[in-house]
Amino acid sequence: MKKPLNQLKMEFLKKHVHEHEENDGALTEAFTFDGDPGMILYTFVSPNKTVKGAVFI
């Protein structure tokens, strides 16, 4: 089951996206799963590409 991110995890993800993805895109989805709080799954969309990724914390 998907769980929304808390404020701390969202800030961590925004920093990761800023460092590793294009600057002209938007973060469209971000969540964790019950039972695996150490992994954040996200979708980032820019004019050139769509990235579905995971960040381990």
C-alpha positions, 0 to 999 in steps of 0.5 A: 500500500502506498504511503505519502511522504512526510516533510523530512522525506520530501525535503530529502527527495527534492534535494536528490531531484535537484542534484540529479535531474533536469531543472525544468521538470516537475515531481509528479508523484512520490511515495513509500510502501508500507513495510519498506520506509527506507525507499522512496519511489518517484516520477519526475517529468520534464519536456525531454524525458520522464523518469521513474526512480527510487531513492534509498535512505 
